[in-house]
Amino acid sequence: MPCDEKLCWLPFLQDVPGDAGGPAELAQKELAGNAALLGGKSAAVSLLPGAGDGYEILERDGNYLVRGGETGVLYGAYRLLTDCYRGESPLRPWTMPAFSLRMLNHWDNMDGSVERGYAGKSLFFAEDRFAYDPARIRRYGRLLASIGVNAVCINNVNVHAPADQLITERLLPKTAALADLLRPFGVRLLLAVDYALPVTQGLPTADPLDEKVQAFWNRQCDLIYQYIPDFLGFLVKADSEFRPGPFLYHRSHAEGANLLARALKPHGGKVIWRCFVYNCRQDWRDHATDRPMAAYRHYAPLDGQFEDNVILQVKNGPYDFQVREPASPLFYAMPNTVKALEVQLAQEYTGQQIDLYYMPPMWEEWLSQVPDLPDHICAVSNLGNDENWTGHFLAQANLYAYGRFAWLGRAFDGKAAAREWIALTLGSDFPETERLLSMLLRSRGVYEKYTSPLGLCWMVNISHHYGPSPEGYEFSLWGTYHRADYLAVGIDRTEKGTGYTRQYPKELAEQYESMDTCPEEMLLFFHRVRYDHMLRDGRTLLQRIYDDHFEGAEEAEGLLKDWVALQPVLPDGIYAHTLDRFRRQVQNAREWRDVINTYFHRFTGTPDAKGRTIYD
Ligand code: GCV
């Protein structure tokens, strides 16, 4: 089966039906339209009212029966079709997703640009207006439904005009038309809103305790639901990186979020409130302020103060989507608050969809650290209008795996997800599955080695976050420092240092507190370490830094070689396009290797123990 790039991991399905109806109707149409995949059997759908996303797949009189809720039967139908295609038994007992809302956040601006977008322009907007191909939006909806994603925010959390108008009379008819297109796929719409909207619409204030402001948001929500009856709600970035918020009025974020929550509540809507709040105007001389501590400090004291339709959306780690961070301490706190995990599929700090970076190992690591899963999950999208959706063809696997993670939760297996993606995308008989699987699974380790070792973070180019710049962030205002000198590197986040470790539950805090028990891959996240410190395998820290960078660059070449070996079994277009990405990755890895090794060599004067070249 040739891989049709336009169809992503569902190249074997017929065109998406245009007149889809609701999700259950669509499920029936998909099963009927693709009956050839069912091995001579037929498949019927049976609705269980109130069963929501849950479903089971049974055999009845020699045929298949997908039984479940309105959206459940659609998920079941896609599972049935994809399992049959892969040659797996599609029968399965009752299944429910681990996370209730399984969201995708697009950071799309209405001029068509995508903040941190590496796959072309927006799928929804151009030139300050809605601009999309309905057929492609249907393919997009199908892709999302096939992995169980059930909510999307189409606009950037940094709301730039005219996107603030998406919820006003002017743009609501168009916004509603897009919601209509997505509805059959069980995908509900969220919109990022500007907290200062009351002011731009003529009120003197956006103070959440002001009655006129409350009335404004009530009216606004009444209006939205006239156009979009199943509107999911607002996504809010407030008091973060120059966005307006309740702090301007000396109000807490509970007061701020509750304002919107109360306006949405009568309609069943939700507020997704992001916890990415920190001082982005820090003085690098200030050693007492430690950015990873900010979110916990802001939010933990507010536990229990939020309306029940507020969801706090917390990034996986306390910094910002770095290669290696511990889980955010907020995941162990705030038992009386509803939370969502936020991960980033867009590879902002992890190779920008030029370098290969399969994300599931990060999520599995996060799962191993956090005992109680939040109720909801969200991913920053890696999609754009590039023909292959994700810029790097293999980055499609991240979106596919995200859907599986969001459904399976603790039962998620990144390796299994990669296998499924390969089979669906390249054919169930793809002869080089093991090679491609190995490339995906080792990619994070390779990238980590040639970029920043042991949880160090922020040696990246400050302007666009690709390529090395060891001091790019060092004297900046962003609170992102490693403070390397001639003796040591890293921030001491123990009790004796910034005290960050105290934000974790006792047992974990104790583990991170000591260099002896801190997981070595996060050593430089938690500790300031001398270059001559002996690591557990007997190497010095400095030698480990050198080794990782040499090995990482070499292993990037290994990925390129593996890709070249795949040429005979890949469609020409995909092969050539991706080959170019691997070549760029190799260049990038060499640059990182040489810049970082030279940086530390200049400080220490210590050569590589293995005599490899370090340029000065
Ligand atoms: C949407 C990082 C990114 C910003 C992004 C921000 C966020 O700082 O660099 O582009 O803004 O995260 O998550 O809000």
Boltz pocket constraint, residues with backbone or C-beta under 6 A from the ligand:
constraints:
  - pocket:
      binder: B
      contacts: [[A, 107], [A, 115], [A, 116], [A, 157], [A, 158], [A, 237], [A, 241], [A, 276], [A, 320], [A, 348]]
      max_distance: 6.0
